[in-house]
Amino acid sequence: AEGKHPKPPEIGDPLLPAAIETFSTQQLAEHARRIAEERPTAEGVKGVYWYKEKRKWAAKISYKAKTINLGNSASLADAIERRLLAEKHLAEGKHPKPPEVGHPLLPAAI
């Protein structure tokens, strides 16, 4: 092949099969559980990490050059869900605020 190297096709988030804004919050919750089962150490899950001092999973996202902490959770799936919900808000043009306490998809004791 001569000339420039062919540009690879644009791909979305490798953890989601479609654009995140097309998912319902229930579908995101189910997807978060599946991702947590496939990646028990959160390797490759952007914005989710183990917070050693608190011994919990933490989620965060960047928005307008600021880091927004999305909360800590004993469950990896819940931390991934928080991150996915924040990404969905961003994709819809909304602020990626953390879910309210008592969010129906998240346990009350986080």
C-alpha positions as semicolon CSV with decimal commas, in nm:
position;residue;x (nm);y (nm);z (nm)
1;A;0,000;0,000;0,000
2;E;0,133;0,339;-0,096
3;G;0,068;0,677;0,058
4;K;-0,067;0,738;0,404
5;H;-0,141;0,473;0,660
6;P;-0,514;0,395;0,655
7;K;-0,696;0,546;0,950
8;P;-0,864;0,282;1,166
9;P;-1,241;0,308;1,195
10;E;-1,376;0,511;1,485
11;I;-1,475;0,289;1,772
12;G;-1,677;0,377;2,079
13;D;-1,634;0,266;2,435
14;P;-1,496;-0,091;2,423
15;L;-1,706;-0,185;2,726
16;L;-2,037;-0,096;2,558
17;P;-2,180;-0,246;2,237
18;A;-2,354;0,080;2,135
19;A;-2,359;0,451;2,211
20;I;-2,408;0,502;2,585
21;E;-2,696;0,748;2,542
22;T;-2,905;0,467;2,386
23;F;-2,898;0,264;2,709
24;S;-3,165;0,290;2,978
25;T;-3,048;0,322;3,337
26;Q;-3,161;-0,038;3,397
27;Q;-2,954;-0,159;3,100
28;L;-2,652;0,032;3,233
29;A;-2,697;-0,136;3,573
30;E;-2,705;-0,480;3,409
31;H;-2,405;-0,392;3,194
32;A;-2,212;-0,271;3,501
33;R;-2,272;-0,608;3,671
34;R;-2,146;-0,795;3,363
35;I;-1,835;-0,577;3,336
36;A;-1,761;-0,630;3,708
37;E;-1,780;-1,008;3,658
38;E;-1,551;-0,995;3,353
39;R;-1,300;-0,754;3,510
40;P;-1,286;-0,820;3,886
41;T;-0,986;-0,587;3,932
42;A;-1,144;-0,306;3,724
43;E;-0,856;-0,330;3,477
44;G;-0,947;-0,135;3,166
45;V;-1,250;0,027;3,329
46;K;-1,192;0,400;3,292
47;G;-1,261;0,614;3,599
48;V;-1,304;0,326;3,846
49;Y;-1,032;0,232;4,092
50;W;-0,969;0,072;4,431
51;Y;-0,946;0,337;4,705
52;K;-0,701;0,166;4,936
53;E;-0,746;0,395;5,239
54;K;-1,123;0,341;5,254
55;R;-1,104;-0,014;5,119
56;K;-1,380;0,062;4,868
57;W;-1,422;0,106;4,496
58;A;-1,429;0,467;4,381
59;A;-1,560;0,627;4,064
60;K;-1,470;0,962;3,913
61;I;-1,508;1,150;3,586
62;S;-1,352;1,461;3,433
63;Y;-1,579;1,746;3,329
64;K;-1,467;2,090;3,210
65;A;-1,110;2,032;3,335
66;K;-1,231;1,929;3,682
67;T;-1,248;1,589;3,844
68;I;-1,588;1,498;3,986
69;N;-1,589;1,225;4,248
70;L;-1,889;1,003;4,190
71;G;-1,867;0,826;4,524
72;N;-1,727;0,515;4,689
73;S;-1,884;0,173;4,702
74;A;-1,814;-0,167;4,854
75;S;-1,925;-0,319;4,523
76;L;-1,724;-0,288;4,201
77;A;-2,045;-0,316;3,997
78;D;-2,195;-0,016;4,179
79;A;-1,883;0,193;4,113
80;I;-1,891;0,099;3,744
81;E;-2,262;0,182;3,732
82;R;-2,196;0,527;3,881
83;R;-1,932;0,591;3,616
84;L;-2,156;0,469;3,331
85;L;-2,445;0,686;3,453
86;A;-2,214;0,989;3,460
87;E;-2,094;0,909;3,106
88;K;-2,458;0,884;2,994
89;H;-2,530;1,227;3,145
90;L;-2,230;1,373;2,960
91;A;-2,337;1,213;2,630
92;E;-2,682;1,371;2,676
93;G;-2,526;1,713;2,740
94;K;-2,602;1,710;3,113
95;H;-2,374;1,767;3,412
96;P;-2,230;1,433;3,532
97;K;-2,334;1,487;3,894
98;P;-2,315;1,193;4,133
99;P;-2,640;1,000;4,177
100;E;-2,862;1,119;4,459
101;V;-2,852;0,929;4,785
102;G;-3,129;0,675;4,759
103;H;-3,090;0,640;4,381
104;P;-3,316;0,346;4,289
105;L;-3,034;0,159;4,113
106;L;-2,776;0,200;4,388
107;P;-2,778;0,051;4,737
108;A;-2,860;0,293;5,019
109;A;-2,548;0,214;5,225
110;I;-2,259;0,320;5,006
